[in-house]
Amino acid sequence: MQYPESLDRLSRELSRLPGIGKKTALRLAFGILRYTPEEAANLAEAIRQVKERIHHCDVCHGFTDLGT
């Protein structure tokens, strides 16, 4: 079955996550379709923030939002 390009793109991007295959990615994409606009914006903002704020710590080798 062919899906609209935006849904297909979302599914492809989700399938890039570790442990997420094509079927699971499509299920997740359909789940996101049921989100309210506010819920979708919250998810997008959480992804943006983690990419901006979290980094690898050279001291403990974990992830942190402290320092540079």
mmCIF file of the N, C-alpha and C atoms, coordinates in Angstrom:
data_MODEL
# 
_entry.id   MODEL 
# 
loop_
_atom_site.group_PDB 
_atom_site.id 
_atom_site.type_symbol 
_atom_site.label_atom_id 
_atom_site.label_alt_id 
_atom_site.label_comp_id 
_atom_site.label_asym_id 
_atom_site.label_entity_id 
_atom_site.label_seq_id 
_atom_site.pdbx_PDB_ins_code 
_atom_site.Cartn_x 
_atom_site.Cartn_y 
_atom_site.Cartn_z 
_atom_site.occupancy 
_atom_site.B_iso_or_equiv 
_atom_site.pdbx_formal_charge 
_atom_site.auth_seq_id 
_atom_site.auth_comp_id 
_atom_site.auth_asym_id 
_atom_site.auth_atom_id 
_atom_site.pdbx_PDB_model_num 
ATOM 1   N N  . MET A 1 1  ? 0.840  -1.181 0.000  1.00 0.00 ? 1  MET A N  1 
ATOM 2   C CA . MET A 1 1  ? 0.000  0.000  0.000  1.00 0.00 ? 1  MET A CA 1 
ATOM 3   C C  . MET A 1 1  ? 0.883  1.241  0.000  1.00 0.00 ? 1  MET A C  1 
ATOM 4   N N  . GLN A 1 2  ? 0.497  2.210  -0.781 1.00 0.00 ? 2  GLN A N  1 
ATOM 5   C CA . GLN A 1 2  ? 1.245  3.456  -0.861 1.00 0.00 ? 2  GLN A CA 1 
ATOM 6   C C  . GLN A 1 2  ? 0.606  4.489  0.058  1.00 0.00 ? 2  GLN A C  1 
ATOM 7   N N  . TYR A 1 3  ? 1.442  5.206  0.788  1.00 0.00 ? 3  TYR A N  1 
ATOM 8   C CA . TYR A 1 3  ? 0.984  6.221  1.734  1.00 0.00 ? 3  TYR A CA 1 
ATOM 9   C C  . TYR A 1 3  ? 1.408  7.595  1.247  1.00 0.00 ? 3  TYR A C  1 
ATOM 10  N N  . PRO A 1 4  ? 0.753  8.643  1.757  1.00 0.00 ? 4  PRO A N  1 
ATOM 11  C CA . PRO A 1 4  ? 1.182  10.000 1.410  1.00 0.00 ? 4  PRO A CA 1 
ATOM 12  C C  . PRO A 1 4  ? 2.665  10.197 1.750  1.00 0.00 ? 4  PRO A C  1 
ATOM 13  N N  . GLU A 1 5  ? 3.344  11.012 0.984  1.00 0.00 ? 5  GLU A N  1 
ATOM 14  C CA . GLU A 1 5  ? 4.785  11.206 1.118  1.00 0.00 ? 5  GLU A CA 1 
ATOM 15  C C  . GLU A 1 5  ? 5.185  11.598 2.536  1.00 0.00 ? 5  GLU A C  1 
ATOM 16  N N  . SER A 1 6  ? 4.448  12.477 3.187  1.00 0.00 ? 6  SER A N  1 
ATOM 17  C CA . SER A 1 6  ? 4.835  12.908 4.531  1.00 0.00 ? 6  SER A CA 1 
ATOM 18  C C  . SER A 1 6  ? 4.755  11.754 5.534  1.00 0.00 ? 6  SER A C  1 
ATOM 19  N N  . LEU A 1 7  ? 3.758  10.892 5.412  1.00 0.00 ? 7  LEU A N  1 
ATOM 20  C CA . LEU A 1 7  ? 3.638  9.728  6.285  1.00 0.00 ? 7  LEU A CA 1 
ATOM 21  C C  . LEU A 1 7  ? 4.740  8.723  5.981  1.00 0.00 ? 7  LEU A C  1 
ATOM 22  N N  . ASP A 1 8  ? 5.023  8.526  4.723  1.00 0.00 ? 8  ASP A N  1 
ATOM 23  C CA . ASP A 1 8  ? 6.092  7.622  4.315  1.00 0.00 ? 8  ASP A CA 1 
ATOM 24  C C  . ASP A 1 8  ? 7.438  8.120  4.826  1.00 0.00 ? 8  ASP A C  1 
ATOM 25  N N  . ARG A 1 9  ? 7.670  9.419  4.742  1.00 0.00 ? 9  ARG A N  1 
ATOM 26  C CA . ARG A 1 9  ? 8.937  9.989  5.235  1.00 0.00 ? 9  ARG A CA 1 
ATOM 27  C C  . ARG A 1 9  ? 9.068  9.788  6.735  1.00 0.00 ? 9  ARG A C  1 
ATOM 28  N N  . LEU A 1 10 ? 7.998  10.061 7.475  1.00 0.00 ? 10 LEU A N  1 
ATOM 29  C CA . LEU A 1 10 ? 8.036  9.864  8.917  1.00 0.00 ? 10 LEU A CA 1 
ATOM 30  C C  . LEU A 1 10 ? 8.357  8.410  9.243  1.00 0.00 ? 10 LEU A C  1 
ATOM 31  N N  . SER A 1 11 ? 7.719  7.499  8.566  1.00 0.00 ? 11 SER A N  1 
ATOM 32  C CA . SER A 1 11 ? 7.965  6.078  8.783  1.00 0.00 ? 11 SER A CA 1 
ATOM 33  C C  . SER A 1 11 ? 9.416  5.714  8.478  1.00 0.00 ? 11 SER A C  1 
ATOM 34  N N  . ARG A 1 12 ? 9.959  6.220  7.397  1.00 0.00 ? 12 ARG A N  1 
ATOM 35  C CA . ARG A 1 12 ? 11.363 5.951  7.046  1.00 0.00 ? 12 ARG A CA 1 
ATOM 36  C C  . ARG A 1 12 ? 12.309 6.486  8.116  1.00 0.00 ? 12 ARG A C  1 
ATOM 37  N N  . GLU A 1 13 ? 12.045 7.690  8.590  1.00 0.00 ? 13 GLU A N  1 
ATOM 38  C CA . GLU A 1 13 ? 12.912 8.286  9.616  1.00 0.00 ? 13 GLU A CA 1 
ATOM 39  C C  . GLU A 1 13 ? 12.825 7.494  10.918 1.00 0.00 ? 13 GLU A C  1 
ATOM 40  N N  . LEU A 1 14 ? 11.640 7.083  11.304 1.00 0.00 ? 14 LEU A N  1 
ATOM 41  C CA . LEU A 1 14 ? 11.479 6.293  12.527 1.00 0.00 ? 14 LEU A CA 1 
ATOM 42  C C  . LEU A 1 14 ? 12.175 4.940  12.398 1.00 0.00 ? 14 LEU A C  1 
ATOM 43  N N  . SER A 1 15 ? 12.189 4.369  11.210 1.00 0.00 ? 15 SER A N  1 
ATOM 44  C CA . SER A 1 15 ? 12.815 3.062  11.017 1.00 0.00 ? 15 SER A CA 1 
ATOM 45  C C  . SER A 1 15 ? 14.339 3.128  11.144 1.00 0.00 ? 15 SER A C  1 
ATOM 46  N N  . ARG A 1 16 ? 14.899 4.332  11.153 1.00 0.00 ? 16 ARG A N  1 
ATOM 47  C CA . ARG A 1 16 ? 16.340 4.494  11.337 1.00 0.00 ? 16 ARG A CA 1 
ATOM 48  C C  . ARG A 1 16 ? 16.740 4.337  12.803 1.00 0.00 ? 16 ARG A C  1 
ATOM 49  N N  . LEU A 1 17 ? 15.760 4.381  13.713 1.00 0.00 ? 17 LEU A N  1 
ATOM 50  C CA . LEU A 1 17 ? 16.053 4.208  15.138 1.00 0.00 ? 17 LEU A CA 1 
ATOM 51  C C  . LEU A 1 17 ? 16.442 2.756  15.413 1.00 0.00 ? 17 LEU A C  1 
ATOM 52  N N  . PRO A 1 18 ? 17.355 2.540  16.361 1.00 0.00 ? 18 PRO A N  1 
ATOM 53  C CA . PRO A 1 18 ? 17.775 1.169  16.670 1.00 0.00 ? 18 PRO A CA 1 
ATOM 54  C C  . PRO A 1 18 ? 16.587 0.312  17.112 1.00 0.00 ? 18 PRO A C  1 
ATOM 55  N N  . GLY A 1 19 ? 16.502 -0.872 16.555 1.00 0.00 ? 19 GLY A N  1 
ATOM 56  C CA . GLY A 1 19 ? 15.468 -1.824 16.940 1.00 0.00 ? 19 GLY A CA 1 
ATOM 57  C C  . GLY A 1 19 ? 14.099 -1.571 16.347 1.00 0.00 ? 19 GLY A C  1 
ATOM 58  N N  . ILE A 1 20 ? 13.993 -0.572 15.479 1.00 0.00 ? 20 ILE A N  1 
ATOM 59  C CA . ILE A 1 20 ? 12.706 -0.239 14.872 1.00 0.00 ? 20 ILE A CA 1 
ATOM 60  C C  . ILE A 1 20 ? 12.739 -0.662 13.403 1.00 0.00 ? 20 ILE A C  1 
ATOM 61  N N  . GLY A 1 21 ? 11.953 -1.669 13.088 1.00 0.00 ? 21 GLY A N  1 
ATOM 62  C CA . GLY A 1 21 ? 11.854 -2.121 11.708 1.00 0.00 ? 21 GLY A CA 1 
ATOM 63  C C  . GLY A 1 21 ? 10.776 -1.352 10.962 1.00 0.00 ? 21 GLY A C  1 
ATOM 64  N N  . LYS A 1 22 ? 10.569 -1.720 9.713  1.00 0.00 ? 22 LYS A N  1 
ATOM 65  C CA . LYS A 1 22 ? 9.611  -1.004 8.862  1.00 0.00 ? 22 LYS A CA 1 
ATOM 66  C C  . LYS A 1 22 ? 8.190  -1.072 9.416  1.00 0.00 ? 22 LYS A C  1 
ATOM 67  N N  . LYS A 1 23 ? 7.757  -2.255 9.873  1.00 0.00 ? 23 LYS A N  1 
ATOM 68  C CA . LYS A 1 23 ? 6.394  -2.398 10.384 1.00 0.00 ? 23 LYS A CA 1 
ATOM 69  C C  . LYS A 1 23 ? 6.181  -1.586 11.655 1.00 0.00 ? 23 LYS A C  1 
ATOM 70  N N  . THR A 1 24 ? 7.140  -1.663 12.565 1.00 0.00 ? 24 THR A N  1 
ATOM 71  C CA . THR A 1 24 ? 7.023  -0.896 13.812 1.00 0.00 ? 24 THR A CA 1 
ATOM 72  C C  . THR A 1 24 ? 7.060  0.595  13.529 1.00 0.00 ? 24 THR A C  1 
ATOM 73  N N  . ALA A 1 25 ? 7.915  1.010  12.611 1.00 0.00 ? 25 ALA A N  1 
ATOM 74  C CA . ALA A 1 25 ? 7.991  2.426  12.254 1.00 0.00 ? 25 ALA A CA 1 
ATOM 75  C C  . ALA A 1 25 ? 6.656  2.910  11.706 1.00 0.00 ? 25 ALA A C  1 
ATOM 76  N N  . LEU A 1 26 ? 6.009  2.098  10.896 1.00 0.00 ? 26 LEU A N  1 
ATOM 77  C CA . LEU A 1 26 ? 4.712  2.482  10.345 1.00 0.00 ? 26 LEU A CA 1 
ATOM 78  C C  . LEU A 1 26 ? 3.670  2.557  11.453 1.00 0.00 ? 26 LEU A C  1 
ATOM 79  N N  . ARG A 1 27 ? 3.697  1.610  12.394 1.00 0.00 ? 27 ARG A N  1 
ATOM 80  C CA . ARG A 1 27 ? 2.772  1.659  13.537 1.00 0.00 ? 27 ARG A CA 1 
ATOM 81  C C  . ARG A 1 27 ? 2.996  2.926  14.354 1.00 0.00 ? 27 ARG A C  1 
ATOM 82  N N  . LEU A 1 28 ? 4.254  3.270  14.594 1.00 0.00 ? 28 LEU A N  1 
ATOM 83  C CA . LEU A 1 28 ? 4.562  4.501  15.334 1.00 0.00 ? 28 LEU A CA 1 
ATOM 84  C C  . LEU A 1 28 ? 4.070  5.729  14.577 1.00 0.00 ? 28 LEU A C  1 
ATOM 85  N N  . ALA A 1 29 ? 4.267  5.743  13.272 1.00 0.00 ? 29 ALA A N  1 
ATOM 86  C CA . ALA A 1 29 ? 3.817  6.879  12.462 1.00 0.00 ? 29 ALA A CA 1 
ATOM 87  C C  . ALA A 1 29 ? 2.300  7.027  12.540 1.00 0.00 ? 29 ALA A C  1 
ATOM 88  N N  . PHE A 1 30 ? 1.580  5.910  12.466 1.00 0.00 ? 30 PHE A N  1 
ATOM 89  C CA . PHE A 1 30 ? 0.125  5.975  12.599 1.00 0.00 ? 30 PHE A CA 1 
ATOM 90  C C  . PHE A 1 30 ? -0.273 6.456  13.993 1.00 0.00 ? 30 PHE A C  1 
ATOM 91  N N  . GLY A 1 31 ? 0.491  6.052  15.002 1.00 0.00 ? 31 GLY A N  1 
ATOM 92  C CA . GLY A 1 31 ? 0.232  6.542  16.357 1.00 0.00 ? 31 GLY A CA 1 
ATOM 93  C C  . GLY A 1 31 ? 0.414  8.040  16.453 1.00 0.00 ? 31 GLY A C  1 
ATOM 94  N N  . ILE A 1 32 ? 1.455  8.545  15.825 1.00 0.00 ? 32 ILE A N  1 
ATOM 95  C CA . ILE A 1 32 ? 1.708  9.991  15.833 1.00 0.00 ? 32 ILE A CA 1 
ATOM 96  C C  . ILE A 1 32 ? 0.599  10.734 15.103 1.00 0.00 ? 32 ILE A C  1 
ATOM 97  N N  . LEU A 1 33 ? 0.016  10.108 14.090 1.00 0.00 ? 33 LEU A N  1 
ATOM 98  C CA . LEU A 1 33 ? -1.111 10.730 13.386 1.00 0.00 ? 33 LEU A CA 1 
ATOM 99  C C  . LEU A 1 33 ? -2.282 11.007 14.320 1.00 0.00 ? 33 LEU A C  1 
ATOM 100 N N  . ARG A 1 34 ? -2.417 10.189 15.362 1.00 0.00 ? 34 ARG A N  1 
ATOM 101 C CA . ARG A 1 34 ? -3.512 10.372 16.318 1.00 0.00 ? 34 ARG A CA 1 
ATOM 102 C C  . ARG A 1 34 ? -3.204 11.445 17.355 1.00 0.00 ? 34 ARG A C  1 
ATOM 103 N N  . TYR A 1 35 ? -1.966 11.930 17.392 1.00 0.00 ? 35 TYR A N  1 
ATOM 104 C CA . TYR A 1 35 ? -1.597 12.987 18.330 1.00 0.00 ? 35 TYR A CA 1 
ATOM 105 C C  . TYR A 1 35 ? -2.343 14.270 17.990 1.00 0.00 ? 35 TYR A C  1 
ATOM 106 N N  . THR A 1 36 ? -2.612 15.054 19.022 1.00 0.00 ? 36 THR A N  1 
ATOM 107 C CA . THR A 1 36 ? -3.103 16.402 18.779 1.00 0.00 ? 36 THR A CA 1 
ATOM 108 C C  . THR A 1 36 ? -1.925 17.220 18.246 1.00 0.00 ? 36 THR A C  1 
ATOM 109 N N  . PRO A 1 37 ? -2.202 18.358 17.630 1.00 0.00 ? 37 PRO A N  1 
ATOM 110 C CA . PRO A 1 37 ? -1.080 19.206 17.195 1.00 0.00 ? 37 PRO A CA 1 
ATOM 111 C C  . PRO A 1 37 ? -0.136 19.553 18.348 1.00 0.00 ? 37 PRO A C  1 
ATOM 112 N N  . GLU A 1 38 ? -0.680 19.769 19.528 1.00 0.00 ? 38 GLU A N  1 
ATOM 113 C CA . GLU A 1 38 ? 0.158  20.097 20.683 1.00 0.00 ? 38 GLU A CA 1 
ATOM 114 C C  . GLU A 1 38 ? 1.040  18.914 21.078 1.00 0.00 ? 38 GLU A C  1 
ATOM 115 N N  . GLU A 1 39 ? 0.496  17.713 21.072 1.00 0.00 ? 39 GLU A N  1 
ATOM 116 C CA . GLU A 1 39 ? 1.289  16.528 21.397 1.00 0.00 ? 39 GLU A CA 1 
ATOM 117 C C  . GLU A 1 39 ? 2.403  16.320 20.372 1.00 0.00 ? 39 GLU A C  1 
ATOM 118 N N  . ALA A 1 40 ? 2.101  16.516 19.112 1.00 0.00 ? 40 ALA A N  1 
ATOM 119 C CA . ALA A 1 40 ? 3.112  16.377 18.061 1.00 0.00 ? 40 ALA A CA 1 
ATOM 120 C C  . ALA A 1 40 ? 4.204  17.427 18.228 1.00 0.00 ? 40 ALA A C  1 
ATOM 121 N N  . ALA A 1 41 ? 3.815  18.660 18.551 1.00 0.00 ? 41 ALA A N  1 
ATOM 122 C CA . ALA A 1 41 ? 4.798  19.721 18.773 1.00 0.00 ? 41 ALA A CA 1 
ATOM 123 C C  . ALA A 1 41 ? 5.670  19.403 19.981 1.00 0.00 ? 41 ALA A C  1 
ATOM 124 N N  . ASN A 1 42 ? 5.079  18.832 21.035 1.00 0.00 ? 42 ASN A N  1 
ATOM 125 C CA . ASN A 1 42 ? 5.856  18.453 22.215 1.00 0.00 ? 42 ASN A CA 1 
ATOM 126 C C  . ASN A 1 42 ? 6.894  17.391 21.877 1.00 0.00 ? 42 ASN A C  1 
ATOM 127 N N  . LEU A 1 43 ? 6.513  16.411 21.075 1.00 0.00 ? 43 LEU A N  1 
ATOM 128 C CA . LEU A 1 43 ? 7.449  15.366 20.658 1.00 0.00 ? 43 LEU A CA 1 
ATOM 129 C C  . LEU A 1 43 ? 8.583  15.971 19.831 1.00 0.00 ? 43 LEU A C  1 
ATOM 130 N N  . ALA A 1 44 ? 8.241  16.807 18.879 1.00 0.00 ? 44 ALA A N  1 
ATOM 131 C CA . ALA A 1 44 ? 9.256  17.444 18.040 1.00 0.00 ? 44 ALA A CA 1 
ATOM 132 C C  . ALA A 1 44 ? 10.196 18.308 18.878 1.00 0.00 ? 44 ALA A C  1 
ATOM 133 N N  . GLU A 1 45 ? 9.653  19.031 19.842 1.00 0.00 ? 45 GLU A N  1 
ATOM 134 C CA . GLU A 1 45 ? 10.462 19.890 20.711 1.00 0.00 ? 45 GLU A CA 1 
ATOM 135 C C  . GLU A 1 45 ? 11.388 19.053 21.591 1.00 0.00 ? 45 GLU A C  1 
ATOM 136 N N  . ALA A 1 46 ? 10.901 17.925 22.098 1.00 0.00 ? 46 ALA A N  1 
ATOM 137 C CA . ALA A 1 46 ? 11.740 17.052 22.927 1.00 0.00 ? 46 ALA A CA 1 
ATOM 138 C C  . ALA A 1 46 ? 12.918 16.521 22.122 1.00 0.00 ? 46 ALA A C  1 
ATOM 139 N N  . ILE A 1 47 ? 12.687 16.164 20.883 1.00 0.00 ? 47 ILE A N  1 
ATOM 140 C CA . ILE A 1 47 ? 13.768 15.684 20.017 1.00 0.00 ? 47 ILE A CA 1 
ATOM 141 C C  . ILE A 1 47 ? 14.767 16.804 19.753 1.00 0.00 ? 47 ILE A C  1 
ATOM 142 N N  . ARG A 1 48 ? 14.265 17.982 19.453 1.00 0.00 ? 48 ARG A N  1 
ATOM 143 C CA . ARG A 1 48 ? 15.142 19.128 19.195 1.00 0.00 ? 48 ARG A CA 1 
ATOM 144 C C  . ARG A 1 48 ? 15.991 19.453 20.425 1.00 0.00 ? 48 ARG A C  1 
ATOM 145 N N  . GLN A 1 49 ? 15.352 19.473 21.594 1.00 0.00 ? 49 GLN A N  1 
ATOM 146 C CA . GLN A 1 49 ? 16.079 19.818 22.819 1.00 0.00 ? 49 GLN A CA 1 
ATOM 147 C C  . GLN A 1 49 ? 17.164 18.800 23.152 1.00 0.00 ? 49 GLN A C  1 
ATOM 148 N N  . VAL A 1 50 ? 16.870 17.534 23.006 1.00 0.00 ? 50 VAL A N  1 
ATOM 149 C CA . VAL A 1 50 ? 17.886 16.530 23.341 1.00 0.00 ? 50 VAL A CA 1 
ATOM 150 C C  . VAL A 1 50 ? 19.088 16.658 22.401 1.00 0.00 ? 50 VAL A C  1 
ATOM 151 N N  . LYS A 1 51 ? 18.858 16.982 21.147 1.00 0.00 ? 51 LYS A N  1 
ATOM 152 C CA . LYS A 1 51 ? 19.958 17.165 20.206 1.00 0.00 ? 51 LYS A CA 1 
ATOM 153 C C  . LYS A 1 51 ? 20.778 18.413 20.537 1.00 0.00 ? 51 LYS A C  1 
ATOM 154 N N  . GLU A 1 52 ? 20.134 19.445 21.075 1.00 0.00 ? 52 GLU A N  1 
ATOM 155 C CA . GLU A 1 52 ? 20.839 20.681 21.414 1.00 0.00 ? 52 GLU A CA 1 
ATOM 156 C C  . GLU A 1 52 ? 21.557 20.600 22.757 1.00 0.00 ? 52 GLU A C  1 
ATOM 157 N N  . ARG A 1 53 ? 20.982 19.898 23.721 1.00 0.00 ? 53 ARG A N  1 
ATOM 158 C CA . ARG A 1 53 ? 21.455 19.976 25.100 1.00 0.00 ? 53 ARG A CA 1 
ATOM 159 C C  . ARG A 1 53 ? 22.279 18.794 25.593 1.00 0.00 ? 53 ARG A C  1 
ATOM 160 N N  . ILE A 1 54 ? 22.114 17.639 25.031 1.00 0.00 ? 54 ILE A N  1 
ATOM 161 C CA . ILE A 1 54 ? 22.789 16.450 25.551 1.00 0.00 ? 54 ILE A CA 1 
ATOM 162 C C  . ILE A 1 54 ? 24.057 16.189 24.751 1.00 0.00 ? 54 ILE A C  1 
ATOM 163 N N  . HIS A 1 55 ? 25.126 15.875 25.473 1.00 0.00 ? 55 HIS A N  1 
ATOM 164 C CA . HIS A 1 55 ? 26.379 15.536 24.813 1.00 0.00 ? 55 HIS A CA 1 
ATOM 165 C C  . HIS A 1 55 ? 27.108 14.454 25.609 1.00 0.00 ? 55 HIS A C  1 
ATOM 166 N N  . HIS A 1 56 ? 28.107 13.896 24.991 1.00 0.00 ? 56 HIS A N  1 
ATOM 167 C CA . HIS A 1 56 ? 28.907 12.842 25.600 1.00 0.00 ? 56 HIS A CA 1 
ATOM 168 C C  . HIS A 1 56 ? 29.909 13.462 26.563 1.00 0.00 ? 56 HIS A C  1 
ATOM 169 N N  . CYS A 1 57 ? 29.985 12.905 27.775 1.00 0.00 ? 57 CYS A N  1 
ATOM 170 C CA . CYS A 1 57 ? 30.932 13.393 28.784 1.00 0.00 ? 57 CYS A CA 1 
ATOM 171 C C  . CYS A 1 57 ? 32.265 12.668 28.625 1.00 0.00 ? 57 CYS A C  1 
ATOM 172 N N  . ASP A 1 58 ? 33.331 13.424 28.446 1.00 0.00 ? 58 ASP A N  1 
ATOM 173 C CA . ASP A 1 58 ? 34.662 12.836 28.293 1.00 0.00 ? 58 ASP A CA 1 
ATOM 174 C C  . ASP A 1 58 ? 35.188 12.246 29.601 1.00 0.00 ? 58 ASP A C  1 
ATOM 175 N N  . VAL A 1 59 ? 34.633 12.665 30.734 1.00 0.00 ? 59 VAL A N  1 
ATOM 176 C CA . VAL A 1 59 ? 35.106 12.183 32.033 1.00 0.00 ? 59 VAL A CA 1 
ATOM 177 C C  . VAL A 1 59 ? 34.457 10.848 32.389 1.00 0.00 ? 59 VAL A C  1 
ATOM 178 N N  . CYS A 1 60 ? 33.106 10.814 32.396 1.00 0.00 ? 60 CYS A N  1 
ATOM 179 C CA . CYS A 1 60 ? 32.406 9.597  32.842 1.00 0.00 ? 60 CYS A CA 1 
ATOM 180 C C  . CYS A 1 60 ? 31.940 8.733  31.673 1.00 0.00 ? 60 CYS A C  1 
ATOM 181 N N  . HIS A 1 61 ? 32.056 9.250  30.457 1.00 0.00 ? 61 HIS A N  1 
ATOM 182 C CA . HIS A 1 61 ? 31.643 8.548  29.235 1.00 0.00 ? 61 HIS A CA 1 
ATOM 183 C C  . HIS A 1 61 ? 30.137 8.303  29.165 1.00 0.00 ? 61 HIS A C  1 
ATOM 184 N N  . GLY A 1 62 ? 29.383 9.058  29.933 1.00 0.00 ? 62 GLY A N  1 
ATOM 185 C CA . GLY A 1 62 ? 27.928 8.990  29.867 1.00 0.00 ? 62 GLY A CA 1 
ATOM 186 C C  . GLY A 1 62 ? 27.407 10.174 29.083 1.00 0.00 ? 62 GLY A C  1 
ATOM 187 N N  . PHE A 1 63 ? 26.122 10.415 29.208 1.00 0.00 ? 63 PHE A N  1 
ATOM 188 C CA . PHE A 1 63 ? 25.503 11.554 28.563 1.00 0.00 ? 63 PHE A CA 1 
ATOM 189 C C  . PHE A 1 63 ? 25.116 12.561 29.615 1.00 0.00 ? 63 PHE A C  1 
ATOM 190 N N  . THR A 1 64 ? 25.273 13.837 29.297 1.00 0.00 ? 64 THR A N  1 
ATOM 191 C CA . THR A 1 64 ? 24.998 14.889 30.266 1.00 0.00 ? 64 THR A CA 1 
ATOM 192 C C  . THR A 1 64 ? 24.476 16.125 29.554 1.00 0.00 ? 64 THR A C  1 
ATOM 193 N N  . ASP A 1 65 ? 23.826 16.979 30.333 1.00 0.00 ? 65 ASP A N  1 
ATOM 194 C CA . ASP A 1 65 ? 23.431 18.284 29.810 1.00 0.00 ? 65 ASP A CA 1 
ATOM 195 C C  . ASP A 1 65 ? 24.197 19.399 30.526 1.00 0.00 ? 65 ASP A C  1 
ATOM 196 N N  . LEU A 1 66 ? 25.231 19.003 31.275 1.00 0.00 ? 66 LEU A N  1 
ATOM 197 C CA . LEU A 1 66 ? 26.050 19.970 32.016 1.00 0.00 ? 66 LEU A CA 1 
ATOM 198 C C  . LEU A 1 66 ? 27.317 20.286 31.234 1.00 0.00 ? 66 LEU A C  1 
ATOM 199 N N  . GLY A 1 67 ? 27.777 21.525 31.348 1.00 0.00 ? 67 GLY A N  1 
ATOM 200 C CA . GLY A 1 67 ? 29.053 21.916 30.759 1.00 0.00 ? 67 GLY A CA 1 
ATOM 201 C C  . GLY A 1 67 ? 29.076 21.827 29.250 1.00 0.00 ? 67 GLY A C  1 
ATOM 202 N N  . THR A 1 68 ? 30.288 21.853 28.734 1.00 0.00 ? 68 THR A N  1 
ATOM 203 C CA . THR A 1 68 ? 30.463 21.784 27.281 1.00 0.00 ? 68 THR A CA 1 
ATOM 204 C C  . THR A 1 68 ? 31.326 20.632 26.880 1.00 0.00 ? 68 THR A C  1 
# 
